[in-house]
Amino acid sequence: MTEKRSLITLSEEQAIAWYQHHLLVLHGYALALALKAGLSPAQAAIFFVEPWHSDRVSIRAQATAQILEQQARQIAEVSALSYGEEHVQLTQQDQNWLVQITIADPEPLERYGASPELHTQWVAEQLRQVCEPKGIRCRVWQDQDRQYIQLSLQAEQ
């Protein structure tokens, strides 16, 4: 008879923390490689996001309040997976949505030389590439240890 042994000794919380840390290290590494190749954070973001859009026709849509809320909740959820739910807040302010992310430990982003400020620029361009075609304006900025993502409907042109 074969004895079955589990090699996994981490709790669920430990495993999630480990994956979150390594995800941020990989983000820092990808950005650092792009910077070493001479790309700006914005150029690196376009290069990073481009494969997601390769099969799509470039049609500009006019988002609705429902689509805006869905996008904000999706960004908050992905951020919670990356940084931990306790570090992400989603609030609605009038017709805008604000995702606030506390970057409790910048070391994983900085490990290869990509500062949180450069990472914020990288994220800003990625989100612009994702949101703008949907008719959503996305503004991203950093203030000390917090990253802010504000989403609103684009004005009709």
N, C-alpha and C positions, 0 to 999 in steps of 0.2 A: 504494500500500500504506500502511495506517495503522500508525504505530508505537505500541505499547502502552507506557505509562509508569506506574509505580507512584508514587502520591503519598504512600504511607505510608513514612516514614523512621524510625519508632520501632522499637526492638527489642521483642520480646514482653514482656520485663521492664519496659521503659519504659512500654509501653501499659498493662500491668496496674497499675503504680504510678500512672499518670495517672488511670485509672478509679477506683481505690481512693480517691485524694485527692478526686476530684469527688463520689463517692458520699458521703463523710463531709461535704463542704461542703453537699450537698443535705440530708443529715440535719440538720445545724446550721441550715440555712435554714428547713426545714419546722418545726422545733421553735421557732425564733425567731419565725416568723410566728404560730404558735399562742399563744406567750407574749404577743406584742403584741396579739393579739385578746382577751387576758384569760383564757386557759385555763391551768390548771396543767399541769405535765408529765404527770400521770396522766390528766387530761381530754383532753389532746392525743393521748395514746397510744390512748385509747378511740376517739376520733374517727378516728385513723389506721388502726386495726385493724378498725373496724366494717364497712367494705365487704367484708372477707374473710369475715365471718360472717353477712352479710345473708340468705343463703338457707338457712342451717343451722338446724335445730331445736336449741334449747338443752337438750341431754341431757347429763347428767353421766355420765362413764364411770369405771370403775375400771381404771386402767392396770396393766399387767403389767411385770415387770422388762425384758422385751424391748422394750416400747413406750417405757419410760423411757430405755433405752439408745439407741434409735432417735432419740428427741427430742433427747437430749444430743449425739449425733453430728451431727444436722442443725443444731443451733445452732452447734456448733463449725465446721462447714463454711461456714455463712453468715458467721460471724465471720471465718474465714480469708479468704473472698472480700473482705470489707470492709476488714480491717486487715492482711492479709498472713499467710500460713501461719506464718511465723517468729514471729509475735506472739501465737499462740493455742496453748494447751495444754489437752488434755482428759485428765482422770484420773478413775478410779473409786475411791471411798473407801467401803468396805463396800457399803451399798446406795444410796449417793449418787453422783452424777456432778458433777464440777466443771469448768467451762469458765473458764479464766483468760485474759484478754485484756490485753496490754500496749498501752496507748495511747501509742505512741512520739511522736506529734505531735498535740497537742490543737488546734492552730491551725485546721484545717478545721472543727472543731465550734464553735470560739469566734468564728469570722469574723463571724457575725451576732449575737453576744451570747449564744449558748447555751453555757453552761459544761459541762465534762465531768460535773459533778455533776448538773446538770439533765438532761443526756442520759442519765445512768445511771437517773434516776427515770423518764424516758420509756421507756427500754428495759425497765425492771422491769415497768411496767404493760402494755406490749405483750406481754411473755412471760407475764405472769399471765393475760392474756386468751386467749392461745393454749394454754397448758399446763393451766390449771385445768379446763376442760371435759373434758380427757383424763384427769383424775385424777392430774395431776402437780403437785406443789408446786414452785414456782420462786422462789428467793430471789436477789436481785441487790444487790450493793453495790460500792462503790469504795473503794480504799485507795491513795492517792497516784496513781501512773500506771497502776494496774491495776484492771480491772473483773472482778468475779467473778460467775459464774452457777452457783448450786447447784441441782440438780434431785433430787427424791426423790419416792417414791410418797406420795400423800396417804393418811392413815389412814382406814380405812373408818368411815363415820359410822353 
